[in-house]
Amino acid sequence: MYTISSAYQTHALLCFAFILMGNSDYVYPDRRCPHRVAVPPPQPFFKSFKNSLKETFFPDDPLRQFKNKPPSRKFLLGLQYFLPILEWGPRYSFDFLKADLISGITIASLAIPQGISYAKLANLPPILGLYSSFIPPLIYAMMGSSRDLAVGTVAVASLLMASMLGDKVNASENPTLYLHLALTATFFAGLLQASLGLLRLGFIVDFLSHATIVGFMAGAATVVILQQLKGVLGLERFTHSTDIISVLRSVFSQTHEWRWESGVLGIGFLFFLLSTRYISKRRPKLFWISAMAPLTSVILGSLLVYLTHAEKHGVQVIGNLKKGLNPPSFGDFVFTSSYLSTAVQTGMITGIIALAEGIAVGRSFAMFKQYHIDGNKEMVAIGTMNIVGSCFSCYLTTGPFSRSAVNYNAGCKTAMSNVVMAIALMFTLLFLTPLFHYTPLVVLSAIIMAAMLGLIDYEAAIHLWKVDKFDFMVCMGAFFGVVFASVEVGLVIAVAISVLRLLLFVARPRTFVLGNIPNSTIYRNVEQYPGTNSVPGILILEIDAPIYFANASYLRERISRWIDEEEDRLKSAGETSLQYVILYMSAVGNIDTSGISMLEEVKKTTDRRGLKLVLANPGAEVMKKLHKSKFIETIGQEWIYLTVGEAVEACHYKLHTCKPDSTDEEPQPWNNV
């Protein structure tokens, strides 16, 4: 049996009492009049269109700081917006310099071995890894808004570039063309990144969800680790494919060429690097141990090879590195039709991946230090540094997590730490590159493997499984796509599953039956609150999404099914027949013409079944469109209420006076009794 709240019992008793007394002057309490659902005043089309554009592209209102300012001040603010160094530079202090000096030197010690390693991973000359840690950090220090982001090359983008360019050009057979294509791809990546920022299209990057990035990074890290078996085992010939089956086949088909000397060195240095990371995690104050470990490994490995002449016993070394600063590469871009599409495609995909990683890392550390970074401004900064870098022999750079974490833990205060790192790299390029001649490739492989193990975030995957199984599927789709197919396929699978989920959210919105919380006028989801009471003769449904063409048909069918299920339930229980259907539309932020047609069809369906359709709390945008389409006239203003409580009160009163007349287009539930 249904339970009716005490408020309804009181109103019903009052109503019947006055009817029996024959008091025709009594009017049931009209709570609707002071709370009528208003239709917003009409706005000119261009004003409405302007507001929509502003909310889409300028949600942070970046022009607010320019209001009511003299022209000179506006000019200075404009320069500070694109060059944040002009904002924090005048306030820079000696204490900041000391902190940034320590941070810059620390990340430089990490940038040198990582730069060389990641350039080898991208099948590029090792010197390009050092070039890429010199020019781009200087650009970012002037234009970036993050205080903690440390600029440099990243493993995933390097692997992706090697995979995509390698399908078109063999880096071993035609290294010059391959290098020029890499620089061209970097130029297009920077162009895309800067354009997204200038056009305020940063929300496109948000299509790479957290689950997508977790799975993609883990899969790419796994592939990178497997690729490093070439260096650890001292193999000279290796597959260009990135899937796990091809890599393992290449490894185990050459067991007779494995070099035990390289294997021993690789395992030893990998153990050393992982041990230092473990110490730094257990004791955060000793972060510098982990930060210095890669450079220490390079120095120790070089000394060991030099003293033992291990290069004559199968241990491969870097060889000669050219001294000097970045040579210009303006004339090296490849714009011929046969290679242009490859360069553009590689630049776009690697650019999006690098952009997503850089912004995510910057936002993470900004949250820790409680300051704000502008995502669109970051895109312009990262894009500009890649455009300029590509003109000076640099390949794709962003803000890698490992280097930025070291920068953060070292106590950096501003982006000046990137300048210090760049100066250290400049000194290295001018004077120290010959010292890397005897650096064994196996040490670089160990450095990459240690860094990649940190990208396999199994705890995040477990968390996804516990919280959201669909997100876990997205994560695993990206992971297995990268591991068993290729990096590009894994990325496409992950984005496709994410977009599919987004479409499902839009096309299949949730609808709920609401019930009354006892002794209140509050109505909530009966599944979330099992103790709620149903109101006899009234079905209350909540629509939890905007109503568009994509979900209008589904909602029409789902509402009809709710009505069928409720009528069957009432019939089997022998309870009061259904008379009213209330649609609670608080969560319906917008509606299009297909949605309005759906409501009209639902209205006709309820009329045919002898039911009355009632709306509760439609929003401003919905009311505006319902008014223009004349649906309000169709349903009657009297059947649109501000709250579910008021709608139920009106329907409940009507149930105790007369049955609803479905053929009456303008019922008068508030007439005098």
NORUR-V378575 format. One record per residue. N is the residue number from 1. RES is the residue in one small letter. SS is DSSP state (H for helix, E for strand, C for the rest). PSI is psi in degrees with one decimal (NA if undefined). NEAR is the number of other C-alpha atoms within 10 Angstrom. Layout:
((N:RES:SS:PSI:NEAR) (N:RES:SS:PSI:NEAR))
This chain:
((1:m:C:145.0:9) (2:y:C:152.6:10) (3:t:C:128.5:12) (4:i:C:133.1:15) (5:s:C:158.7:17) (6:s:H:-31.1:12) (7:a:H:-42.4:13) (8:y:H:-38.3:17) (9:q:H:-42.0:11) (10:t:H:-47.1:10) (11:h:H:-41.4:16) (12:a:H:-43.5:17) (13:l:H:-41.5:12) (14:l:H:-42.5:12) (15:c:H:-50.9:19) (16:f:H:-34.0:13) (17:a:H:-45.3:12) (18:f:H:-31.0:16) (19:i:H:-45.0:14) (20:l:H:-32.8:8) (21:m:C:-8.3:8) (22:g:C:24.7:11) (23:n:C:96.9:12) (24:s:C:-5.4:10) (25:d:C:-3.4:9) (26:y:C:133.4:13) (27:v:C:126.7:13) (28:y:C:141.3:17) (29:p:C:120.5:12) (30:d:C:94.5:13) (31:r:C:-5.5:15) (32:r:C:-37.6:17) (33:c:H:-49.1:10) (34:p:H:-8.6:7) (35:h:H:36.8:12) (36:r:C:139.1:15) (37:v:C:116.5:20) (38:a:C:147.6:15) (39:v:C:122.8:17) (40:p:C:148.1:14) (41:p:C:144.1:7) (42:p:C:144.3:9) (43:q:C:146.4:9) (44:p:C:147.8:8) (45:f:H:-45.1:9) (46:f:H:-32.6:9) (47:k:H:-41.8:10) (48:s:H:-42.0:12) (49:f:H:-39.8:11) (50:k:H:-42.5:12) (51:n:H:-38.6:12) (52:s:H:-43.5:13) (53:l:H:-40.1:12) (54:k:H:-43.5:13) (55:e:H:-29.9:11) (56:t:H:-47.2:13) (57:f:H:-19.2:15) (58:f:C:54.0:16) (59:p:C:-25.0:11) (60:d:C:-1.4:11) (61:d:C:65.2:10) (62:p:H:-17.3:10) (63:l:H:-2.4:11) (64:r:H:-35.8:8) (65:q:H:-14.7:11) (66:f:H:-8.0:15) (67:k:C:138.2:8) (68:n:C:34.9:9) (69:k:C:145.3:11) (70:p:C:159.0:9) (71:p:H:-40.4:10) (72:s:H:-40.1:9) (73:r:H:-38.7:12) (74:k:H:-40.4:16) (75:f:H:-43.3:13) (76:l:H:-41.7:13) (77:l:H:-36.3:19) (78:g:H:-42.6:15) (79:l:H:-41.1:14) (80:q:H:-29.8:16) (81:y:H:-44.2:18) (82:f:H:-21.0:17) (83:l:C:79.9:20) (84:p:C:-18.2:21) (85:i:H:-26.9:22) (86:l:H:-17.3:16) (87:e:H:-48.7:14) (88:w:H:-16.6:14) (89:g:H:-48.8:12) (90:p:H:-22.1:8) (91:r:H:4.7:9) (92:y:C:135.3:14) (93:s:C:169.1:10) (94:f:H:-34.0:8) (95:d:H:-39.7:10) (96:f:H:-41.0:16) (97:l:H:-42.7:17) (98:k:H:-44.3:15) (99:a:H:-43.4:17) (100:d:H:-30.4:25) (101:l:H:-45.4:21) (102:i:H:-45.0:18) (103:s:H:-43.8:28) (104:g:H:-42.7:29) (105:i:H:-37.7:22) (106:t:H:-47.0:22) (107:i:H:-23.5:30) (108:a:H:-38.1:29) (109:s:H:-25.9:19) (110:l:H:-33.3:23) (111:a:H:-34.3:30) (112:i:H:-56.4:23) (113:p:H:-36.1:26) (114:q:H:-41.2:26) (115:g:H:-46.0:25) (116:i:H:-42.6:24) (117:s:H:-46.3:29) (118:y:H:-29.7:27) (119:a:H:-40.5:24) (120:k:H:-37.3:22) (121:l:H:-34.6:26) (122:a:C:5.3:26) (123:n:C:33.9:23) (124:l:C:160.3:23) (125:p:C:136.8:17) (126:p:C:-30.7:22) (127:i:H:-26.1:24) (128:l:H:-28.8:23) (129:g:H:-34.6:29) (130:l:H:-40.6:29) (131:y:H:-41.3:27) (132:s:C:-10.3:30) (133:s:C:12.8:30) (134:f:C:-61.7:29) (135:i:H:-53.1:28) (136:p:H:-40.8:32) (137:p:H:-32.3:31) (138:l:H:-41.2:22) (139:i:H:-44.8:21) (140:y:H:-35.5:31) (141:a:H:-30.2:25) (142:m:H:-33.8:21) (143:m:H:-19.3:25) (144:g:C:151.6:28) (145:s:C:-3.9:27) (146:s:C:136.6:25) (147:r:C:-15.7:23) (148:d:C:-14.8:31) (149:l:C:126.2:34) (150:a:C:120.8:36) (151:v:C:142.1:33) (152:g:E:-177.0:29) (153:t:C:158.6:29) (154:v:C:152.3:26) (155:a:H:-44.5:23) (156:v:H:-47.2:28) (157:a:H:-35.1:28) (158:s:H:-44.8:25) (159:l:H:-42.9:25) (160:l:H:-41.2:22) (161:m:H:-42.4:26) (162:a:H:-39.9:26) (163:s:H:-46.7:20) (164:m:H:-41.8:20) (165:l:H:-32.2:24) (166:g:H:-23.9:17) (167:d:C:-21.4:12) (168:k:C:-40.4:14) (169:v:C:133.9:18) (170:n:C:119.7:15) (171:a:C:-28.4:19) (172:s:C:-39.0:11) (173:e:C:-32.6:9) (174:n:C:69.3:10) (175:p:H:-31.9:15) (176:t:H:-47.7:13) (177:l:H:-40.6:17) (178:y:H:-44.5:22) (179:l:H:-44.6:24) (180:h:H:-37.4:20) (181:l:H:-38.3:27) (182:a:H:-41.6:29) (183:l:H:-39.3:29) (184:t:H:-43.3:29) (185:a:H:-38.6:33) (186:t:H:-39.7:33) (187:f:H:-46.4:30) (188:f:H:-33.8:23) (189:a:H:-45.9:34) (190:g:H:-38.7:32) (191:l:H:-43.5:21) (192:l:H:-45.7:24) (193:q:H:-46.9:29) (194:a:H:-37.5:24) (195:s:H:-42.0:18) (196:l:H:-39.0:21) (197:g:H:-44.5:21) (198:l:H:-35.6:14) (199:l:C:5.3:12) (200:r:C:41.3:19) (201:l:C:28.4:17) (202:g:H:-22.3:21) (203:f:H:-16.2:14) (204:i:H:-36.4:11) (205:v:H:-25.5:15) (206:d:H:-12.8:9) (207:f:H:-15.8:15) (208:l:C:93.1:20) (209:s:C:168.8:17) (210:h:H:-42.9:16) (211:a:H:-39.4:24) (212:t:H:-47.0:27) (213:i:H:-40.9:21) (214:v:H:-49.3:24) (215:g:H:-41.9:32) (216:f:H:-45.1:33) (217:m:H:-41.2:26) (218:a:H:-42.8:28) (219:g:H:-44.7:30) (220:a:H:-39.4:31) (221:a:H:-41.0:26) (222:t:H:-44.4:22) (223:v:H:-42.7:24) (224:v:H:-43.2:23) (225:i:H:-43.7:19) (226:l:H:-36.0:18) (227:q:H:-30.0:26) (228:q:C:-7.4:21) (229:l:H:-25.2:23) (230:k:H:-48.0:22) (231:g:H:-38.4:23) (232:v:H:-38.1:28) (233:l:C:-1.6:24) (234:g:C:31.1:22) (235:l:C:140.0:20) (236:e:C:-34.3:12) (237:r:C:134.7:11) (238:f:C:153.7:16) (239:t:C:148.9:14) (240:h:C:-8.4:16) (241:s:C:155.2:19) (242:t:C:-7.2:24) (243:d:C:154.1:23) (244:i:H:-35.0:19) (245:i:H:-44.9:13) (246:s:H:-40.3:15) (247:v:H:-48.5:20) (248:l:H:-37.1:14) (249:r:H:-41.5:12) (250:s:H:-36.9:19) (251:v:H:-50.1:21) (252:f:H:-9.5:11) (253:s:C:-5.2:10) (254:q:C:34.8:14) (255:t:H:-28.2:11) (256:h:H:-12.3:7) (257:e:H:2.9:15) (258:w:C:139.4:19) (259:r:C:114.3:17) (260:w:H:-29.5:15) (261:e:H:-45.6:16) (262:s:H:-40.8:25) (263:g:H:-43.4:17) (264:v:H:-45.2:14) (265:l:H:-44.9:20) (266:g:H:-47.5:28) (267:i:H:-39.5:15) (268:g:H:-47.8:13) (269:f:H:-33.7:25) (270:l:H:-42.0:23) (271:f:H:-40.3:14) (272:f:H:-45.0:18) (273:l:H:-42.5:24) (274:l:H:-33.8:20) (275:s:H:-42.8:15) (276:t:H:-36.5:20) (277:r:H:-40.8:23) (278:y:H:-42.0:15) (279:i:H:-43.0:15) (280:s:H:-33.0:17) (281:k:H:-39.4:13) (282:r:H:-35.2:11) (283:r:C:90.2:10) (284:p:H:-27.8:14) (285:k:H:-18.6:12) (286:l:H:32.0:16) (287:f:H:-30.6:22) (288:w:H:-23.2:18) (289:i:H:-46.9:18) (290:s:H:-36.9:23) (291:a:H:-36.8:27) (292:m:H:-12.9:18) (293:a:H:-43.9:22) (294:p:H:-45.9:29) (295:l:H:-38.0:19) (296:t:H:-39.7:18) (297:s:H:-41.2:22) (298:v:H:-45.5:23) (299:i:H:-47.7:18) (300:l:H:-42.4:16) (301:g:H:-41.5:24) (302:s:H:-44.3:22) (303:l:H:-42.3:17) (304:l:H:-44.6:16) (305:v:H:-41.4:19) (306:y:H:-42.5:15) (307:l:H:-30.9:10) (308:t:H:-3.3:10) (309:h:C:41.9:13) (310:a:H:-19.8:18) (311:e:H:-19.5:14) (312:k:H:-4.6:9) (313:h:H:29.8:13) (314:g:C:-0.6:18) (315:v:C:114.2:25) (316:q:C:142.0:21) (317:v:E:166.9:20) (318:i:C:-46.3:19) (319:g:C:-159.1:15) (320:n:C:134.4:14) (321:l:C:128.3:17) (322:k:C:129.9:12) (323:k:C:155.1:14) (324:g:C:163.4:15) (325:l:C:175.5:18) (326:n:C:124.0:20) (327:p:C:147.5:11) (328:p:C:148.2:13) (329:s:C:28.3:16) (330:f:H:-40.3:13) (331:g:H:5.2:8) (332:d:H:-4.8:18) (333:f:C:143.6:21) (334:v:C:112.7:19) (335:f:C:14.6:13) (336:t:C:148.7:8) (337:s:H:-31.8:8) (338:s:H:-23.5:10) (339:y:H:-11.5:16) (340:l:H:-43.1:16) (341:s:H:-37.5:13) (342:t:H:-44.2:19) (343:a:H:-42.0:27) (344:v:H:-46.3:20) (345:q:H:-45.2:16) (346:t:H:-43.4:26) (347:g:H:-40.9:29) (348:m:H:-46.7:21) (349:i:H:-48.8:20) (350:t:H:-33.3:27) (351:g:H:-42.3:28) (352:i:H:-44.4:20) (353:i:H:-47.3:22) (354:a:H:-38.9:25) (355:l:H:-44.7:26) (356:a:H:-43.0:22) (357:e:H:-45.7:22) (358:g:H:-44.3:25) (359:i:H:-40.7:23) (360:a:H:-42.8:17) (361:v:H:-45.3:22) (362:g:H:-42.9:26) (363:r:H:-36.3:21) (364:s:H:-48.9:15) (365:f:H:-29.0:21) (366:a:H:-36.8:18) (367:m:H:-39.8:11) (368:f:H:-39.1:9) (369:k:H:2.1:12) (370:q:C:51.8:10) (371:y:C:168.7:12) (372:h:C:139.0:13) (373:i:C:145.8:18) (374:d:C:114.6:17) (375:g:H:-42.1:23) (376:n:H:-36.7:23) (377:k:H:-38.2:24) (378:e:H:-38.4:25) (379:m:H:-42.6:28) (380:v:H:-42.4:26) (381:a:H:-48.5:27) (382:i:H:-41.2:33) (383:g:H:-42.2:31) (384:t:H:-41.1:24) (385:m:H:-29.5:32) (386:n:H:-35.0:33) (387:i:H:-49.6:27) (388:v:H:-42.0:18) (389:g:H:-39.8:29) (390:s:H:-22.8:31) (391:c:C:-6.7:23) (392:f:C:46.1:22) (393:s:C:35.9:25) (394:c:C:141.7:31) (395:y:C:-176.1:33) (396:l:C:130.0:31) (397:t:C:157.3:31) (398:t:E:-155.2:29) (399:g:C:88.5:26) (400:p:C:146.0:22) (401:f:H:-44.3:23) (402:s:H:-45.8:19) (403:r:H:-38.5:24) (404:s:H:-35.1:23) (405:a:H:-40.8:18) (406:v:H:-41.6:24) (407:n:H:-42.7:29) (408:y:H:-46.9:20) (409:n:H:-26.0:17) (410:a:C:-7.0:24) (411:g:C:30.2:18) (412:c:C:150.1:26) (413:k:C:-34.4:20) (414:t:C:-178.3:23) (415:a:C:-1.0:28) (416:m:H:-21.3:28) (417:s:H:-31.2:34) (418:n:H:-35.4:34) (419:v:H:-43.0:25) (420:v:H:-43.7:24) (421:m:H:-43.0:30) (422:a:H:-38.7:27) (423:i:H:-40.7:20) (424:a:H:-39.7:20) (425:l:H:-37.3:25) (426:m:H:-44.3:20) (427:f:H:-40.8:14) (428:t:H:-44.4:19) (429:l:H:-34.4:21) (430:l:H:-34.2:13) (431:f:H:-25.0:12) (432:l:H:-6.6:14) (433:t:H:-33.0:17) (434:p:H:-22.9:15) (435:l:H:-15.4:15) (436:f:H:8.5:20) (437:h:C:-42.4:14) (438:y:C:11.2:25) (439:t:C:120.7:26) (440:p:E:139.9:31) (441:l:H:-27.1:27) (442:v:H:-31.1:32) (443:v:H:-40.8:29) (444:l:H:-39.5:31) (445:s:H:-40.9:26) (446:a:H:-38.3:29) (447:i:H:-44.3:27) (448:i:H:-44.6:24) (449:m:H:-41.6:23) (450:a:H:-40.8:20) (451:a:H:-38.4:21) (452:m:H:-32.3:21) (453:l:H:-28.9:15) (454:g:C:-15.5:15) (455:l:C:-11.5:20) (456:i:C:93.5:19) (457:d:C:79.8:13) (458:y:H:-27.6:13) (459:e:H:-38.4:9) (460:a:H:-38.0:16) (461:a:H:-40.9:20) (462:i:H:-40.2:11) (463:h:H:-41.4:13) (464:l:H:-40.6:20) (465:w:H:-40.2:15) (466:k:H:-37.2:10) (467:v:H:-46.7:11) (468:d:C:107.7:11) (469:k:H:-33.5:12) (470:f:H:-41.3:15) (471:d:H:-36.7:22) (472:f:H:-39.0:22) (473:m:H:-40.9:20) (474:v:H:-45.4:26) (475:c:H:-48.1:31) (476:m:H:-34.3:23) (477:g:H:-44.1:24) (478:a:H:-43.5:32) (479:f:H:-53.1:28) (480:f:H:-31.0:23) (481:g:H:-42.9:24) (482:v:H:-45.0:30) (483:v:H:-42.1:24) (484:f:H:-13.3:17) (485:a:C:-86.1:17) (486:s:C:169.8:22) (487:v:H:-42.0:29) (488:e:H:-43.5:19) (489:v:H:-42.9:16) (490:g:H:-41.3:25) (491:l:H:-42.6:25) (492:v:H:-42.7:16) (493:i:H:-45.6:22) (494:a:H:-45.7:30) (495:v:H:-38.9:20) (496:a:H:-42.7:16) (497:i:H:-39.2:19) (498:s:H:-44.2:22) (499:v:H:-37.4:15) (500:l:H:-41.4:12) (501:r:H:-39.8:15) (502:l:H:-42.9:13) (503:l:H:-36.9:14) (504:l:H:-38.7:13) (505:f:H:-40.3:13) (506:v:H:-44.5:17) (507:a:H:-22.5:19) (508:r:C:68.5:17) (509:p:C:156.0:17) (510:r:C:142.8:13) (511:t:E:144.8:18) (512:f:E:150.2:19) (513:v:E:131.5:20) (514:l:E:147.1:26) (515:g:E:166.6:24) (516:n:E:127.3:25) (517:i:C:127.3:19) (518:p:C:142.4:17) (519:n:C:35.9:12) (520:s:C:172.7:11) (521:t:C:27.2:17) (522:i:C:137.4:14) (523:y:E:130.0:22) (524:r:E:167.3:20) (525:n:E:126.1:18) (526:v:C:-23.7:17) (527:e:C:-36.4:12) (528:q:C:-32.9:10) (529:y:C:85.3:14) (530:p:C:-19.6:11) (531:g:C:5.7:12) (532:t:C:157.8:19) (533:n:E:135.0:21) (534:s:C:151.2:22) (535:v:C:119.4:21) (536:p:C:130.8:19) (537:g:C:-0.4:19) (538:i:E:129.8:22) (539:l:E:122.7:22) (540:i:E:119.3:27) (541:l:E:137.3:24) (542:e:E:130.0:22) (543:i:E:124.5:19) (544:d:C:32.8:16) (545:a:C:160.0:21) (546:p:C:154.6:19) (547:i:E:113.1:28) (548:y:C:177.7:20) (549:f:C:-29.6:17) (550:a:C:-25.2:15) (551:n:C:2.6:21) (552:a:H:-45.4:24) (553:s:H:-42.6:17) (554:y:H:-44.5:15) (555:l:H:-39.2:23) (556:r:H:-47.1:18) (557:e:H:-38.0:13) (558:r:H:-38.3:15) (559:i:H:-42.0:19) (560:s:H:-39.1:15) (561:r:H:-38.0:12) (562:w:H:-42.1:18) (563:i:H:-44.4:21) (564:d:H:-46.2:12) (565:e:H:-39.5:12) (566:e:H:-42.2:18) (567:e:H:-40.3:19) (568:d:H:-40.0:14) (569:r:H:-44.0:13) (570:l:H:-39.0:16) (571:k:H:-43.0:13) (572:s:H:-28.9:9) (573:a:H:-7.9:10) (574:g:C:33.0:10) (575:e:C:-179.1:14) (576:t:C:134.2:14) (577:s:C:156.7:15) (578:l:C:133.8:21) (579:q:C:-32.5:24) (580:y:E:144.7:25) (581:v:E:115.4:23) (582:i:E:125.2:24) (583:l:E:113.6:25) (584:y:E:115.6:27) (585:m:C:26.7:24) (586:s:C:-36.0:20) (587:a:C:-1.9:15) (588:v:C:92.7:20) (589:g:C:-22.8:15) (590:n:C:165.5:19) (591:i:E:142.4:21) (592:d:C:-174.6:17) (593:t:H:-32.8:15) (594:s:H:-38.0:16) (595:g:H:-38.7:23) (596:i:H:-41.5:21) (597:s:H:-37.1:17) (598:m:H:-43.3:22) (599:l:H:-38.1:20) (600:e:H:-39.5:16) (601:e:H:-39.2:13) (602:v:H:-39.0:18) (603:k:H:-44.7:20) (604:k:H:-39.0:17) (605:t:H:-45.8:16) (606:t:H:-36.5:19) (607:d:H:-43.7:18) (608:r:H:-30.3:12) (609:r:C:6.2:12) (610:g:C:26.4:17) (611:l:C:158.5:23) (612:k:E:128.2:26) (613:l:E:132.3:23) (614:v:E:138.8:24) (615:l:E:142.7:23) (616:a:E:125.5:24) (617:n:C:51.1:22) (618:p:C:142.5:25) (619:g:C:178.8:20) (620:a:H:-47.5:17) (621:e:H:-38.1:16) (622:v:H:-45.6:23) (623:m:H:-38.7:21) (624:k:H:-43.6:20) (625:k:H:-34.8:19) (626:l:H:-35.0:22) (627:h:H:-44.7:16) (628:k:H:-33.3:12) (629:s:C:-2.9:14) (630:k:C:19.3:13) (631:f:H:-30.0:18) (632:i:H:-38.2:17) (633:e:H:-35.3:14) (634:t:H:-47.3:14) (635:i:H:-27.9:22) (636:g:C:126.3:17) (637:q:H:-26.3:17) (638:e:H:-15.7:21) (639:w:H:25.4:20) (640:i:E:122.1:25) (641:y:E:158.1:26) (642:l:C:-34.9:21) (643:t:C:161.1:23) (644:v:H:-36.8:28) (645:g:H:-44.5:17) (646:e:H:-39.3:18) (647:a:H:-43.7:26) (648:v:H:-38.9:25) (649:e:H:-42.1:20) (650:a:H:-44.5:22) (651:c:H:-39.2:25) (652:h:H:-40.3:20) (653:y:H:-42.7:18) (654:k:H:-36.5:17) (655:l:H:-28.0:18) (656:h:C:3.2:12) (657:t:C:-50.4:15) (658:c:C:158.8:9) (659:k:C:147.1:12) (660:p:C:138.1:18) (661:d:C:103.8:14) (662:s:C:-18.3:19) (663:t:C:-9.7:12) (664:d:C:114.4:12) (665:e:C:-24.9:12) (666:e:C:75.0:15) (667:p:C:154.4:17) (668:q:C:76.4:12) (669:p:C:-9.3:19) (670:w:C:13.0:15) (671:n:C:157.1:9) (672:n:C:142.5:11) (673:v:C:NA:15))
